[in-house]
């Protein structure tokens, strides 16, 4: 006889867990500010941002790219950012002709250059395609960033990250909630910088 299904966790408990995780995530703010400074430097040097992840992390990777190409809060120029999870023809081609573990690494090898930044999202840090994607980015000379989680220091992916934002939590949902907050905090810093520099250019014309 199979075990009975697990009962739902009450919303009040989930919210309490969310708030506790957010409090622990505060310790990542200095590292987040450093990532923001590095991304601004990438854009100052005419570089590009590439992002990737699987499942919900793919959605976070797309979300960050959208905030930078579109707008976060301010009217300003679009900033070059590409999510490598979004082209089904490319992803399925690589997965079919090579291996799913290579779907990000192969794109990074084709696109990333020194002076670019590559951000991988993985709640565990153990996704083989994210690990390989970050390793390929480092080999290409790009700045590498991991949005990770868990209690193991970011897993194997952290070994290939110049900057690792590791949410200290094992529950996937809580980690993804913090990744969303962190990508918004990152977007705010870059958004403000881009809007200010656009304003300065207009003032000097």
N, C-alpha and C positions, 0 to 999 in steps of 0.2 A: 504494500500500500504506500502510495506517495505521501510525502509530508504535506500538510495543509499550506496554502499560500501565505506568505508573510503579510501581516496586516499593514495598512498604510501608516507612515509616520505622521503624526499630527502636524498640521501647518505651524502651530506655535513652536513645536520642537525644531522644525526645519528653519524657521525664522531665527530662533535662538542660536542654532548652529551657524547660520549665515552671519549673524552679527559677531559671533565669537571668532569666526574665520576672518572677517573683515578687520577686527581688532589686531589679530596676529599679522595680517598682511601689511599693516602700517609700517612694519620694519623694512619693507621692500621699497619704500618711497625714495631713499637716497639712490638706490640702484636704478629705479625708474627714471629719476632725474638725469642720471648719467646716460641712460639709453636715449632720452630726449635730446640731450646735448649732442650725442653721436649722430643721431638721425638728422638733426639740423645741420651738422657739419657735412653729412652726406649730401644734403640738398644744396648746401652752399658750394659744394664741389661738383654740381651737376650730376650727382649719382642718382640711383633709383633704389626703391625698396621692393623686395620680393617677400611674399608671405605664403605660408602653407600650413596645413593640418588636416586631420581626418574627422569626419562626422561633425559634431558640434564645434570642434576646434577648426575645421574648415570654414564653418560659418564665422567664427571669430576672425580668422585670417582675412576673409572677404570683407568683414565689417571694418577692420582697420584700413584696408585699402580704399574702401568706399569713403571713409571719413576724410582721407587725405586727397583723393582725386576730386571728390565733391566739395563738401564743406562740413565743418564741425559746428562752429557758432558764428564765424565771421566771414564776410565777403573777402575773398583773396584768390590769388591765382591757383590753379590746380597743381597738385604736387604728384610726381610720378610714382605710382605704387601699383604693383601687379600681384594678384593672388594666383598661385599656381595650381589651385584646386578647381578652377572654374571652367576649364576647357575640356568638355567630355571627350572630344576627338583625340586630343593629346594624351589625356590621362588613360583612356582605354587603349590607345595605340601602344603606349609604353607598357601598360599592364599586360597586354596580350602578347606583344612581340618581344618583350624583355622580361620584366617582373614587376609586380605591384610595389615591391620594396624600392624600386628605382624611379617611381613616378615623379618624385620631386628632385632627386639628384640629377637626373638627366636634363630636366628643364633648367636647373641651376647651372649645370655645365654649359648649356647653350647660351644662357642669358647673363649670368652674374659676372661682374668684372671688379677689379680692385676699385675701391671708392664707393661701392654699393653696400647696402645692408640687406641681410636675409634674416627673417624672423620665422621661427618654427613654433607652432602651438602644439603641445602634447600634455594632457593632464597627468600622465604617468612618466613621460620622458623615455618610454620604452618602445614607442612605435618605430619599427625598423625603417620605414620610409622617411620619417622625420629625422632620425639619427643620420641616415645616409645623406639626406638633403643638407643638413647643417655641415656635415663633414665635407661635402662637395663645395659648399659655399666658402668654407675656410680655405680649402685648397685653391679656390679661385681668387683668394685675396680679399673677399668681402668681409665686412663686420658681421658677426653672427650673434643672434639673440635667441634665447629660449624662453618662452612663456610656459612654465611647467608647474608641477605640483607633486604632492606626495610627501612621504617621510624618508625618502632615500636620496635626498640631495639632487633631485632632478633626473635620476636614472642615467642611462648611457648617453642620452642626448646632451646632457650638461657638459660632458667632456669635450664637445665640439662647439661650445658657446663661449664667446668673449664676454657676454653678459647674460646672466641667468636670473630670471624673476620666478622663483620657485615658491608657489603658495603652499604654506605648511599645513596641508590638509590632504587626507586620503580620499575623501568622497568626491567623485567626479563632478557632481552637480555644484558643490560648493567651490571647487577649483574653477570651473567655467564661469561661475558668477563673479569671482575675483578677477579672472582674465578680462571679462567685459569691463569691469571697473578700471582696471589698469590700462586697457587700450584707450579708454576715454580720457584718462589722466594724461596719457602720452599724446593723444590727439590735441588736447587743450594746449600743451606747451608748444607743439609744432604749429598749430593753427594760429596762436598769438604771434609767434615769430614771423610767420609768412605774411600775416596781415600787416604787421608793423613795417616790414621791409617793403611791402607794396606801397604803403603810405609814404614812406621816406622817398621812394623813387618818384612818386607823383609830385611830392613837394619840391624836389630838386629839378624838375623839368622847367 
